Structures are given as structure tokens and as C-alpha cells.
């Protein structure tokens, strides 16, 4: 995965008029609402990806 991954819509106004911003690294500028933002992946949580049990566990 690249440090600068394309973003397809603005998280503030949902428009798709986005261009890479010169600063900070990995930032995007929205041509519609004129906001500069960046999206950062901090990691993944394996516990959230585990399937939920359909029956409650019995206390031991």
C-alpha cells in the first residue's frame, strides 16, 4: 500500500473535485468546499473482523 492512496470523495461535502495538495504529505484539497484534508490508516483491529457468535457462551 502506498503512503499516498487516492481518495475518491471529500469527507466534508462528498464532492469528487479532489486534487493532491502540496503540503502536508498525503493531503488532498477539495475544489468545491476548499478544505485540505488527509486520510490516515492507523491499522486494523483483528477482533472487529472476527465473526460474531450467534449463541451466547455459557458461564463456566
N, C-alpha and C positions, 0 to 999 in steps of 0.2 A: 504494500500500500504506500502510496506517495504521501509526502508531507503536505502537498497542496492538492487536495482532491476537489474535483469540480462540485459546485453547489448548483442546484437547478432552480431554486426559487428563494426569494428573500423571506427570512423568518418573521419579518415585521409586517410587510404588506402583501406577501405572496406573489409579487410580480416576478417575471423571469428576465428582466433587463439588468443582468449582472455582468460585471467585469472584474478581473483581478485588480486589487488595489496595490499600489507600490509598497506601502507600509501599513501595518506590520506584515511580516511574512505570513502568507496564507490567508490574508484578508480579502474580502470581496466588497465592492461598492455597488449599491443598488441605484440604477439610473432613475427610478420612479420616486423613491422616498429619500434619496440622497444619504442613506445611512451606510456606514462602513462597519462590517462585522466579520467575525471569523468563527469557524466551527472546529471544535477540538474533540477528538476521541480520547477519552481518559482510560479506556479499557473495556472489558466485558465482565459480567458477573455470571459465572457458571451456575450459581444457584437459581438465578432467574430463568435460565434456559432449561432447567430440569422440568420434566412433565409433572403436573400436579397429580396427587393420588386421588382417586375417586371415592375411596372409603377412608374414614378416619382410622388412625392407628389405635390399637388397644393399649391402655396403660399397662406397664409390666410390674 
